Amino acid sequence: MIAAILPLAVLSQTYVLMPDYRQIEEKHPTMFEGYFRKARGASISSGPYKKSKLRFSDYDAGVNYTYTLNPEHFLTLGLGTYQNTVNWDQNPAFIGKNYNYVAGSLGITSLGVENWRWTGATVLSFQTQNFGIKDSGWISVLFWGEYFVNKNVHIHAGFWGYTGVKNVTFLPVIGIDWKRPKGELSLVFPFDVALRYKPTRTFHMEIAGKWFGGPYRFPQRMNHGINGYQNGIFEIFMPTTEFGIYYHPSAHFNLGLASGYTWGGYLQVKNHRNQHGKYYDLNCTPYGAAYGIFKF
C-alpha cells in the first residue's frame, strides 16, 4: 500500500526536495531522491542589458523516512540539501553565483476517512552562505486532501504556502487526475501537470509543465550584492515544458532523463528591505535534467 506522504512541501521534483508521494511505499520506508537540471542560457530580452546571458542550474538531494504509526496513519521525516546557480555575465546587482540551502521536514498522512487521503506537512529551509534562518530562511506548510471518486479518478483540494525573505505566498491545491492501465492525465495545480504514458511495466514517458526558480518564485538573499543591493533579495521564475523518459526496473529504483524548454520568465532584484524591485525579462532557452530515486 502506498503511504502517500509529502514530507517536503516545495517541488518535485521538481519541487525542492519534495518526493512524489506515489513513490513512497510502506514496504520501503527509506527513500533517497535527487535531481539535477541545467539551462543552456537565457538572454535578457530588453533594457540596457539586452542580449546578455543568464545561465541557471539547480539540484537537490534528500533522504526521507516513513514510519507507520498504524495501518491508516503515517509519519515522515526528511532532511536534504539543494543548490541554485545563477550566472549572469553582466549582473548589475550581485556577484555571488552559488546559493546553497539545507531543509528539514515533518509530514503526516491519514487514510482514516473512507475514500480520502489527507496529508499535512511543514518544511524549514535556510541558506547556508552568509545568512541564517532569520535573514534567509523560509517555512512552508501544506494541507492536501485527495478524494477517490473511483479507482481511476481522484479529486484534489487543499492549500500550500510559505513565508520568508520578506514575502508571504499562499496558493490553493486543486485539480483532478485520471488513471488508465497504460497512462495517466494529472491536472493538479500547482504540483503536478502532466500526461504520462506507460508502454511497459518498467518504462514510462511524460510531458509535463514545470518551472525553474523553486516552487512559485521563492525569494533568495543575494551573495555579494553591489552598491544599493548589499544583502539584497532576488527572485527567478521560468515556466517550462519538459519531456522525460523514466526507467523503474524494480520497486527500489526509478531513474529518468529529460529535456525541456523555458517559456520566457524573469529575474527580479530588490534591496535588502524587499523594496525598489527591478524586472529583467528573459528569452526562452532549452535545458536538460536527470532524476533518481532509490528506496529500501
C-alpha positions, 0 to 999 in steps of 0.5 A: 500500500502506498503511504502517500506522504509529502514530507517536503512541501516545495517541488518535485521534483521538481519541487525542492526536495519534495518526493512524489508521494506515489513513490513512497511505499510502506514496504520501503520506508527509506527513500533517497531522491535527487535531481539535477537540471541545467539551462543552456542560457537565457538572454535578457530580452530588453533594457540596457542589458539586452542580449546578455546571458543568464545561465541557471542550474539547480539540484537537490538531494534528500533522504526521507523516512516513513514510519507507520504509526498504524495501518491508516496513519503515517509519519515522515521525516526528511532532511536534504540539501539543494543548490541554485546557480545563477550566472549572469555575465553582466549582473548589475546587482550581485556577484555571488553565483552559488546559493546553497540551502539545507531543509528539514521536514515533518509530514503526516498522512491519514487514510482514516476517512473512507475514500480520502487521503489527507496529508499535512506537512511543514518544511524549514529551509535556510541558506547556508552562505552568509545568512541564517534562518532569520535573514534567509530562511523560509517555512512552508506548510501544506494541507492536501486532501485527495478524494477517490471518486473511483479507482481511476479518478481522484479529486484534489483540494487543499492549500500550500504556502510559505513565508520568508525573505520578506514575502508571504505566498499562499496558493490553493491545491486543486485539480483532478487526475485520471488513471488508465492501465497504460497512462495517466492525465494529472491536472493538479495545480500547482504540483503536478501537470502532466500526461504520462504514458506507460508502454511497459511495466518498467518504462514510462514517458511524460510531458509535463509543465514545470518551472525553474526558480523553486516552487512559485518564485521563492525569494533568495538573499543575494551573495555579494550584492553591489552598491544599493543591493548589499544583502539584497533579495532576488527572485527567478521564475521560468515556466517550462515544458519538459519531456522525460523518459523514466526507467523503474526496473524494480520497486527500489529504483526509478531513474529518468532523463529529460529535456525541456524548454523555458517559456520566457520568465524573469529575474527580479532584484530588490534591496535588502528591505524587499523594496525598489524591485527591478524586472529583467525579462528573459528569452526562452532557452532549452535545458536538460535534467536527470532524476533518481530515486532509490528506496529500501 
